Amino acid sequence: MSKLYLLTLVTDPELEEPIIDWLLKYEVRYGFTSSRIFGHSSRLTGLSIAEQVAGRKRQQRFQVCVDQETLDFLLERLRLDFGGSGIRYWVVPVISEGEV
């Protein structure tokens, strides 16, 4: 069994549909999840006045479990297809996964 990783993407809400289409195109083994979230930061750069007052920014999170080869491919495609879009990402190893 190959080592698995959890790739998390955090995007602005307007990228929800493009990222869903993108993940459906490139990730077929495990599928992915998405959820609406709020980002919080003391940095005010890029926040609207309403977001500054509320102290949060609406965002969209995507998570996908992938092997190393797929991870490398997705990160390269992400840079090519969404470079400059401000998408944040991080990768963590998956200790265990399964279904009960």
C-alpha distances in whole Angstrom, upper triangle without the diagonal:
4,7,9,13,16,18,22,25,28,31,35,35,37,33,32,32,31,28,27,28,26,23,24,24,21,18,17,14,14,18,20,22,26,29,32,33,35,35,37,39,42,42,44,43,43,43,46,49,48,44,46,48,46,43,40,39,37,34,31,27,24,21,17,14,12,10,12,13,14,16,18,19,20,22,24,25,26,28,29,30,31,32,35,34,34,30,29,25,23,19,17,14,12,12,11,12,13,16,19
4,6,10,13,15,19,22,26,28,32,33,34,31,29,30,29,26,25,26,24,21,22,22,19,16,16,13,14,17,18,21,24,27,30,31,33,33,35,36,39,39,41,40,40,41,43,47,46,42,44,46,43,41,38,37,35,31,29,25,22,19,15,12,10,6,8,10,11,12,14,16,17,18,20,21,22,24,26,27,28,29,32,31,30,27,25,22,19,16,15,11,11,12,12,12,14,17,20
4,7,10,13,17,20,23,26,30,31,32,29,28,29,28,24,24,26,23,20,22,22,19,16,17,14,14,17,17,20,22,25,28,28,30,30,32,33,36,36,38,37,37,38,41,44,43,39,41,43,40,38,35,34,32,29,26,23,20,16,14,10,8,6,7,10,11,11,13,15,16,17,19,21,21,23,25,26,26,27,30,29,28,25,23,19,16,13,11,8,8,9,10,11,13,17,20
4,7,10,13,16,20,23,26,27,29,26,24,26,25,21,21,23,20,17,19,20,16,14,14,12,11,14,14,16,19,21,24,24,27,26,29,30,33,33,35,35,34,35,38,40,39,36,38,40,37,35,32,30,29,25,23,19,16,13,10,7,5,5,7,10,10,9,12,14,14,15,17,19,19,21,23,23,24,25,27,26,25,22,20,16,14,10,9,6,5,8,9,9,12,15,18
4,6,10,13,16,19,23,24,26,23,22,23,22,19,19,21,19,15,18,19,16,13,15,13,12,13,12,14,16,19,22,21,24,23,25,26,29,29,31,31,30,31,34,37,36,32,34,36,34,31,28,27,26,22,20,16,14,10,8,6,5,6,7,10,10,7,11,13,12,12,16,17,16,18,21,21,21,22,24,23,22,18,16,12,10,6,6,4,5,9,10,10,14,17,20
4,6,10,13,16,20,21,23,20,19,21,20,16,17,19,17,14,16,18,15,13,15,13,11,12,10,11,13,15,18,18,20,19,22,23,27,27,29,28,27,28,31,34,32,29,31,33,30,28,25,23,22,19,16,12,10,7,6,5,6,9,10,13,11,9,12,14,12,12,16,17,15,18,20,20,19,21,22,21,20,16,14,10,8,6,5,6,6,10,11,10,14,16,19
4,7,10,13,17,18,20,17,16,18,17,13,14,16,14,11,15,16,13,11,14,14,12,12,10,11,12,14,16,16,18,18,20,21,25,24,26,25,24,25,28,31,30,27,28,31,28,26,23,21,20,16,14,10,8,6,5,6,7,10,11,13,10,7,11,12,9,9,13,13,12,14,17,17,16,17,19,17,16,12,11,7,6,5,7,9,10,14,15,14,17,19,22
4,7,10,14,15,17,14,14,16,16,12,13,16,14,12,15,17,15,13,16,16,14,13,10,10,10,11,13,13,15,14,17,18,22,21,23,22,21,22,24,27,26,23,25,27,25,23,19,17,16,13,10,7,6,5,7,9,11,14,14,16,14,11,14,15,11,11,15,15,12,15,17,17,15,16,17,15,14,10,8,5,5,6,9,11,12,16,17,16,19,20,23
4,6,10,12,14,11,11,13,13,9,11,14,12,11,14,16,15,14,17,18,16,14,11,10,9,11,12,12,13,13,16,17,21,20,21,20,18,19,22,25,24,21,23,25,23,21,18,15,14,10,8,6,5,6,9,12,13,16,16,18,15,12,14,15,11,10,14,13,10,12,15,14,12,13,14,12,10,7,6,4,7,9,12,15,16,19,20,19,22,23,26
4,7,9,12,10,10,13,13,10,12,15,14,13,17,18,18,17,20,21,19,17,13,12,10,10,10,9,10,9,12,14,17,16,17,17,15,15,18,21,20,17,19,21,19,17,14,11,10,7,6,5,7,9,12,15,17,20,20,21,19,16,18,18,14,13,16,16,12,14,17,15,12,14,14,11,9,6,5,6,9,12,14,18,19,22,23,22,24,25,28
4,6,8,6,7,11,11,9,11,14,13,13,16,18,18,18,21,22,21,18,15,14,11,11,10,10,11,10,13,15,18,17,17,15,13,14,16,19,18,16,18,21,19,17,14,11,9,6,5,6,8,12,14,18,19,22,22,23,20,18,19,19,15,15,17,16,12,14,16,14,11,12,12,8,7,5,7,9,12,15,18,21,22,25,26,25,27,28,31
4,6,6,7,11,11,10,13,15,15,16,18,20,20,21,24,25,24,21,18,16,13,12,10,10,10,10,13,15,18,16,15,14,11,11,13,16,15,13,16,18,17,16,12,9,7,5,6,9,11,15,18,21,23,26,26,27,24,22,23,22,19,18,20,18,15,16,18,15,12,14,13,9,8,8,10,12,16,19,22,25,26,29,30,28,30,31,33
4,5,5,9,10,10,11,14,15,16,18,19,20,21,23,25,23,20,17,15,11,10,8,9,10,12,15,17,20,19,18,17,14,13,14,17,16,14,17,19,17,17,13,10,7,5,5,9,11,15,18,22,23,27,28,28,25,23,25,24,20,20,22,20,17,19,20,17,14,17,16,12,12,11,13,15,18,21,23,26,27,30,30,28,30,30,32
4,6,7,8,10,11,13,14,15,17,19,20,21,23,26,24,21,18,17,14,13,12,13,14,15,18,20,23,21,19,18,15,15,15,18,17,16,19,21,20,20,16,13,10,9,9,12,13,17,19,23,25,28,29,28,25,24,25,24,20,20,22,19,16,18,18,15,13,15,14,11,12,11,14,17,20,23,26,28,29,32,33,31,32,32,35
4,6,5,6,8,10,10,12,14,15,16,17,20,23,21,18,16,15,12,13,12,13,15,15,19,20,23,22,21,19,16,17,17,21,20,18,21,24,22,21,18,14,12,9,8,10,11,15,16,20,21,24,25,25,21,20,21,20,16,16,18,15,13,15,15,12,10,13,13,9,10,9,12,14,17,20,23,26,26,30,30,28,29,30,33
4,6,5,6,9,10,11,12,14,16,16,18,21,19,16,13,12,9,10,9,12,14,15,19,21,24,23,23,21,18,18,19,23,21,19,22,24,22,22,18,15,12,9,7,9,9,13,15,18,20,23,25,24,21,20,22,20,17,17,19,17,14,17,18,14,12,16,16,12,13,11,13,15,18,20,22,25,25,28,28,26,27,27,30
4,5,5,6,8,10,11,12,14,15,17,20,19,15,14,13,11,12,13,15,18,19,23,25,28,27,26,25,21,22,22,25,24,22,26,27,25,25,22,18,15,13,10,12,11,15,16,20,21,24,25,25,21,21,22,20,17,18,20,17,15,18,18,14,13,17,17,14,16,14,16,17,20,22,24,27,26,30,29,27,28,28,30
4,6,5,6,9,10,11,12,14,16,19,19,16,14,14,13,15,15,17,19,20,24,25,28,27,26,24,21,22,23,26,25,23,26,29,27,27,23,19,17,14,12,13,12,15,16,19,20,23,24,23,19,19,20,18,14,16,17,13,12,14,14,10,10,13,15,12,14,12,15,16,19,21,24,26,26,30,30,27,28,29,32
4,5,5,6,8,10,10,11,14,17,16,13,11,11,10,12,13,15,18,18,22,23,27,25,25,23,21,22,23,26,25,23,26,28,26,26,22,19,16,13,10,10,8,11,12,15,16,19,20,20,16,15,17,15,12,13,14,12,10,13,13,10,9,13,14,11,13,10,13,13,16,17,20,22,22,26,26,24,25,26,29
4,5,5,6,9,10,10,12,15,14,11,9,9,8,11,13,16,19,20,23,26,29,28,28,26,24,24,25,29,27,25,28,30,28,27,23,20,17,14,11,11,9,11,11,15,16,19,21,20,17,16,19,17,13,15,17,14,13,16,16,13,13,17,18,15,16,14,16,15,18,18,21,23,22,26,25,22,23,23,26
4,6,5,6,9,10,12,15,15,12,12,13,12,15,17,19,22,23,27,29,32,31,30,29,26,26,27,31,30,28,31,33,31,30,27,23,20,17,14,14,12,14,14,17,17,20,22,20,17,17,19,16,13,16,17,13,13,16,15,12,13,16,19,16,18,15,18,18,20,21,23,25,24,28,27,25,25,25,29
4,5,5,6,8,11,14,15,12,11,13,13,16,18,20,22,23,26,28,31,29,29,28,25,26,27,31,30,28,31,33,31,30,27,23,21,17,14,14,11,13,12,15,15,18,19,17,14,14,15,13,10,12,13,9,9,12,12,9,10,14,16,14,16,13,16,15,18,18,21,22,23,26,26,24,25,25,29
4,5,5,5,8,11,11,8,8,10,11,14,16,19,21,22,26,27,31,29,30,28,26,27,29,32,31,28,31,33,31,30,26,23,21,17,14,12,9,10,9,12,12,15,16,15,11,12,14,12,9,12,13,10,10,14,14,12,12,16,18,16,17,14,15,14,16,16,18,19,19,23,22,20,21,22,25
4,6,6,7,10,11,8,9,11,12,16,18,21,24,25,28,30,34,33,33,32,29,30,31,35,33,31,34,36,33,33,29,26,23,20,16,15,12,13,11,13,13,16,18,17,13,15,17,14,12,15,16,13,13,17,17,14,15,19,21,19,21,17,19,18,19,19,21,22,21,25,24,21,21,21,25
4,6,8,11,13,11,12,15,15,19,21,24,26,27,31,32,36,34,34,33,30,31,32,36,35,33,36,38,36,35,31,28,25,22,19,18,14,15,13,15,14,17,18,16,13,14,16,12,11,14,14,11,12,16,15,12,14,18,21,19,21,18,20,19,20,20,23,23,23,26,26,23,24,24,28
4,6,9,11,10,11,14,16,19,22,24,26,26,30,31,35,33,34,32,30,31,33,37,36,33,36,38,36,35,31,28,26,22,19,17,14,14,11,13,11,13,14,12,9,11,12,9,7,11,12,9,11,14,13,12,14,17,20,19,20,17,18,17,18,17,20,20,20,23,23,21,22,23,26
4,6,7,6,8,12,14,17,20,22,25,26,29,31,34,33,34,33,30,31,33,37,36,33,35,38,35,34,30,28,25,21,18,16,12,11,8,9,8,11,13,12,8,10,12,10,8,12,13,11,12,16,16,15,16,19,22,20,21,18,18,16,17,16,17,18,17,20,20,17,18,19,23
4,6,6,9,13,15,19,22,24,28,28,32,34,37,36,37,36,34,35,36,40,38,36,38,40,38,37,33,30,28,24,20,18,15,13,10,10,10,12,14,13,10,12,15,13,12,15,17,15,16,20,20,18,20,23,26,24,25,21,22,19,20,18,20,19,18,21,20,17,17,17,21
4,6,9,13,16,20,23,25,28,29,32,34,38,37,38,37,35,36,38,41,40,37,40,42,39,37,34,31,29,25,22,19,15,13,10,9,8,10,13,12,10,12,15,14,13,16,18,17,18,21,22,21,22,25,28,26,26,23,23,20,20,17,18,17,15,18,16,13,13,14,18
4,7,10,13,17,20,22,25,26,29,32,35,35,36,35,34,34,36,39,37,34,37,39,36,35,31,29,26,23,19,17,13,10,7,6,7,10,14,14,11,12,16,15,14,17,19,18,18,22,23,21,22,25,27,25,25,22,21,18,18,16,16,15,13,16,14,11,11,12,15
4,7,10,14,17,20,23,24,28,30,34,33,34,33,31,31,33,36,35,32,35,36,33,32,29,26,24,20,17,14,11,9,7,8,9,13,16,16,12,13,17,16,13,16,19,17,17,20,21,19,20,23,25,23,23,20,20,17,18,16,17,17,15,18,17,13,13,14,17
4,7,10,14,16,19,20,24,26,30,30,30,30,28,28,30,33,31,28,31,33,30,29,25,23,20,17,13,10,7,6,5,7,10,13,16,17,13,13,17,16,13,15,18,16,15,19,20,18,18,21,23,21,20,17,17,14,15,14,15,16,14,17,16,14,14,15,18
4,7,11,13,16,18,21,24,28,28,28,28,26,26,27,30,28,25,28,30,27,26,22,20,17,14,11,8,6,5,7,9,13,16,19,20,16,16,19,19,15,17,20,19,17,21,22,20,19,22,23,20,20,16,16,14,15,15,16,17,15,18,17,15,15,15,18
4,7,9,13,15,18,21,25,25,25,25,23,22,24,27,24,22,25,26,23,22,19,17,13,11,7,5,4,6,9,12,15,19,21,22,19,17,20,20,16,18,21,19,17,20,22,19,18,21,21,18,18,14,14,14,15,16,17,19,18,21,20,18,19,19,21
4,6,10,12,16,19,23,23,23,23,21,20,22,24,22,19,22,23,20,19,16,14,11,9,6,5,7,9,12,15,18,22,24,25,22,20,23,23,19,20,23,22,19,22,24,21,19,22,22,19,18,15,15,15,16,17,18,21,20,22,22,20,21,20,23
4,7,10,13,17,20,21,20,21,19,17,18,20,18,15,19,20,16,16,13,11,7,6,5,6,9,12,15,19,21,25,27,28,25,23,25,25,21,22,25,23,20,23,25,22,20,22,22,18,17,14,15,15,17,19,20,23,22,25,25,23,24,24,26
4,7,10,13,17,17,18,19,17,15,17,19,16,13,16,17,14,13,10,8,6,5,6,7,10,13,16,19,22,26,27,28,25,23,26,26,22,22,25,24,21,23,25,23,20,22,21,18,16,14,13,14,16,18,19,22,22,25,25,24,25,25,27
4,7,10,13,14,14,16,14,12,14,16,13,10,13,14,11,9,6,5,5,6,8,9,13,15,19,22,25,28,29,31,28,25,28,28,24,23,26,26,22,24,26,24,21,22,21,18,16,14,14,15,17,20,21,24,24,27,27,26,28,29,30
4,7,10,11,12,13,12,11,13,15,14,10,11,13,11,9,6,5,6,6,9,10,14,16,19,22,25,28,28,30,27,24,26,27,23,22,25,25,21,22,25,23,20,21,19,16,13,13,11,13,15,18,19,23,24,26,27,27,29,30,32
4,7,9,10,12,12,10,13,14,13,10,10,12,10,6,5,7,9,10,13,14,17,19,23,25,27,30,30,32,30,27,29,30,26,25,28,27,24,24,28,26,23,23,21,19,16,15,14,16,17,20,21,25,26,28,29,29,32,32,34
4,5,7,10,11,10,13,14,14,11,10,12,11,8,7,9,12,13,16,16,20,21,24,27,29,31,31,33,31,28,29,30,27,25,28,28,24,24,27,27,23,23,20,19,15,16,14,16,17,20,22,25,27,29,31,31,34,35,37
4,6,9,12,11,14,14,15,12,9,12,12,8,10,11,15,16,19,20,23,25,28,30,32,35,34,36,34,31,32,33,30,28,30,31,27,27,30,29,26,25,22,21,17,18,17,19,20,24,25,28,30,32,34,35,37,39,41
4,6,9,9,12,13,14,11,9,13,13,10,11,11,15,15,19,20,23,25,28,30,32,34,33,35,33,30,30,31,29,26,28,29,25,24,27,27,23,22,19,18,15,16,15,18,19,23,25,29,31,33,35,35,38,39,42
4,6,6,8,9,11,9,7,10,11,9,10,10,14,15,19,20,24,26,29,32,33,36,35,37,35,31,32,33,30,27,29,29,26,25,28,27,23,22,19,18,15,17,16,20,22,25,27,31,33,36,37,37,40,41,43
4,6,9,11,13,11,9,13,14,12,12,11,14,15,18,20,23,25,28,31,32,35,34,35,33,30,30,31,28,25,27,27,23,22,25,24,20,19,16,15,12,15,15,19,21,25,27,31,33,36,38,37,40,41,44
4,7,10,12,9,10,13,14,13,12,10,12,13,16,18,21,24,27,30,31,34,33,34,32,29,29,29,26,24,26,25,21,21,23,22,18,17,14,13,11,13,14,18,21,24,27,31,32,35,37,37,39,40,43
4,7,8,6,6,10,10,9,9,7,10,12,15,18,21,24,27,30,32,35,35,36,33,30,31,31,28,26,28,27,24,24,26,24,20,20,17,15,13,15,16,19,22,25,28,32,33,36,37,37,39,40,42
4,5,5,6,9,10,10,10,9,11,13,17,20,23,26,30,33,35,38,38,38,36,33,34,34,31,29,31,30,26,26,28,26,22,23,19,17,16,18,19,22,25,29,31,35,36,39,40,39,41,41,44
4,5,5,6,9,10,11,11,13,16,20,23,26,29,33,36,38,41,41,42,39,36,38,38,34,33,34,33,30,30,32,30,26,26,23,21,19,21,22,25,28,32,34,37,38,41,42,42,44,44,46
4,5,5,6,8,9,9,11,14,18,21,25,28,31,35,37,40,40,41,39,36,37,37,34,32,35,33,30,30,32,30,26,27,24,22,20,21,22,25,28,31,33,36,37,40,41,40,41,42,43
4,5,5,6,5,6,8,11,15,18,22,24,28,31,33,37,37,38,35,33,34,34,31,29,31,31,27,27,30,28,24,24,22,19,17,18,18,22,24,27,29,33,34,36,37,36,38,39,40
4,6,5,7,8,12,14,18,20,24,27,30,33,35,38,38,40,37,34,36,36,33,31,33,33,29,29,31,30,26,26,23,21,18,20,20,23,25,29,30,34,35,37,39,38,40,41,43
4,5,8,10,13,16,20,22,26,29,33,35,38,41,41,43,40,37,39,39,36,34,36,36,32,32,35,33,29,29,27,24,22,23,23,26,28,31,33,36,37,39,40,40,42,42,44
4,6,8,10,14,17,20,23,26,30,33,35,38,39,40,38,35,37,37,34,32,35,34,30,31,34,32,28,29,26,23,21,22,21,24,26,29,30,34,34,36,37,37,38,39,40
4,7,10,13,17,18,22,24,28,31,33,36,36,38,36,33,34,35,32,30,33,32,29,29,32,30,27,27,24,22,19,20,19,22,23,26,27,31,32,34,35,35,37,37,39
4,7,9,13,15,18,21,25,27,30,33,33,35,32,30,31,32,28,27,30,29,25,26,29,27,24,24,22,19,17,17,16,19,20,23,25,28,29,31,32,32,34,34,36
4,6,10,12,16,19,23,26,28,31,31,33,30,27,29,29,26,24,27,26,22,23,26,24,20,21,19,16,14,14,14,17,19,22,24,27,28,31,32,31,33,33,35
4,7,10,14,17,20,24,26,29,30,31,28,26,28,28,24,23,26,25,21,23,25,22,19,21,19,16,14,13,14,16,18,22,23,27,27,30,30,29,31,31,33
4,7,10,13,17,20,22,26,27,28,25,22,24,24,20,20,22,21,18,19,22,19,16,18,17,13,12,10,11,13,15,18,20,23,24,27,27,26,28,28,31
4,7,10,14,17,19,23,24,25,22,20,22,22,18,18,21,19,16,18,20,18,15,17,17,13,12,10,11,12,14,17,18,21,21,25,25,23,25,25,28
4,7,10,14,16,20,21,22,19,17,19,19,16,16,19,18,15,17,20,18,15,17,18,15,13,10,10,9,11,13,15,18,18,21,21,20,21,22,25
4,7,10,13,16,18,19,16,14,17,16,13,14,17,15,13,16,18,16,15,17,18,15,14,11,11,9,11,12,14,16,16,19,19,17,19,20,23
4,7,10,13,15,17,14,12,15,15,12,13,17,16,14,17,19,18,17,19,20,18,17,13,12,10,10,10,11,13,12,15,15,14,16,17,20
4,6,10,12,13,10,9,13,13,10,12,15,15,13,17,19,17,17,19,21,19,19,15,14,11,11,10,11,12,11,14,14,12,14,15,19
4,7,10,12,9,9,12,13,11,13,16,16,16,19,21,20,20,22,24,22,22,18,17,13,12,10,10,9,8,11,11,9,11,13,17
4,7,8,6,6,9,10,9,11,14,14,14,17,19,19,19,21,24,23,22,18,17,14,13,10,11,10,9,13,12,11,13,16,20
4,6,5,6,9,10,11,12,14,15,16,18,20,20,21,23,25,25,24,21,20,16,15,11,11,10,10,12,13,12,14,17,21
4,6,5,6,9,10,11,12,14,15,17,18,20,20,21,24,24,23,20,19,15,14,11,11,10,11,14,15,15,18,21,25
4,5,5,6,9,10,11,12,14,16,17,18,20,20,24,24,24,21,20,17,16,13,15,14,15,18,18,18,20,23,27
4,5,5,6,9,10,10,12,14,15,16,17,18,22,21,22,18,18,15,15,12,14,14,14,17,18,17,19,21,25
4,5,5,6,9,10,10,12,14,15,16,17,20,19,19,16,15,12,11,9,11,11,13,16,17,17,19,22,25
4,6,5,6,9,10,11,13,14,15,15,19,19,19,16,16,13,13,11,13,14,16,19,20,20,23,25,29
4,6,5,6,8,10,11,12,14,15,18,18,19,16,17,14,15,13,16,16,18,21,22,21,23,26,29
4,5,5,6,9,10,10,11,13,16,15,16,13,14,11,12,12,15,16,17,21,21,20,22,24,28
4,5,5,6,9,10,10,11,14,14,14,11,11,9,10,10,14,15,17,21,22,22,24,26,30
4,5,5,6,9,10,10,13,14,15,13,14,12,14,14,17,18,21,24,25,25,27,29,33
4,5,5,6,8,9,13,13,15,13,14,13,15,15,19,20,22,25,26,25,27,29,33
4,5,5,5,7,10,10,11,9,11,10,12,13,17,19,21,25,26,25,27,29,32
4,6,6,5,8,9,10,10,11,11,14,15,19,21,23,27,28,27,30,32,35
4,6,6,9,11,13,12,15,15,17,18,22,24,26,29,31,30,32,34,37
4,6,9,9,12,11,14,14,17,19,22,24,26,30,30,29,31,32,36
4,6,6,8,8,11,12,15,17,21,24,25,29,30,29,31,32,36
4,6,8,8,11,12,16,18,22,24,26,30,31,31,33,35,38
4,6,8,11,13,16,19,23,26,28,32,33,33,35,37,40
4,6,9,12,16,18,22,25,27,31,32,31,33,34,38
4,6,10,13,16,20,23,25,29,30,30,32,34,37
4,7,10,13,17,20,22,25,27,26,28,30,33
4,7,11,14,17,19,23,24,24,27,28,31
4,7,10,14,16,19,21,21,23,25,29
4,7,10,13,16,18,18,22,24,27
4,7,9,13,15,15,19,21,25
4,6,9,12,13,17,20,22
4,6,9,11,15,18,21
4,6,7,11,14,17
4,7,11,14,16
4,7,10,13
4,7,10
4,7
4
